[in-house]
């Protein structure tokens, strides 16, 4: 399986200061962006867990801490990277 078919998903909460710092500083850093370029073009999908419509994703992926970074393939097999 090609790593380009993997997607980076970042689970964040609007009230979380660590999430804001990660979104504003980490995901805008050129070194980070270059290192994740091979994963779906280096464009993470941000899921705001504090929104009711995203609650099912929090439950499905058993997200307990914020921010949580998940790298998954098209079969939803994933690797969770916690802060």
Residue pairs with C-beta under 8 A, 6 or more apart in sequence:
1 73
3 38
3 39
4 38
4 39
4 40
4 41
5 40
5 73
5 74
6 39
6 40
6 71
6 72
6 73
7 39
7 40
7 44
7 45
7 71
7 72
7 73
8 36
8 39
8 40
8 42
8 43
8 44
8 45
8 69
8 70
8 71
9 44
9 45
9 46
9 47
9 69
9 70
9 71
9 72
10 22
10 23
10 27
10 44
10 45
10 46
10 47
10 67
10 68
10 69
10 70
11 47
11 49
11 57
11 58
11 61
11 63
11 66
11 67
11 68
11 69
11 70
12 19
12 20
12 22
12 23
12 46
12 47
12 48
12 49
12 66
12 67
13 19
13 48
13 49
13 50
13 66
14 48
14 50
14 51
15 50
16 66
16 67
18 66
18 67
18 83
19 66
19 67
22 67
22 83
23 46
23 67
26 32
27 33
27 44
33 42
34 42
36 42
36 44
39 71
44 69
47 54
47 57
47 58
48 54
49 55
49 57
49 58
49 63
49 66
57 63
61 68
61 70
61 78
61 80
65 82
65 83
66 83
67 83
68 80
68 81
68 82
68 83
69 80
69 81
69 82
70 78
70 79
70 80
70 81
71 78
71 79
71 81
72 78
72 79
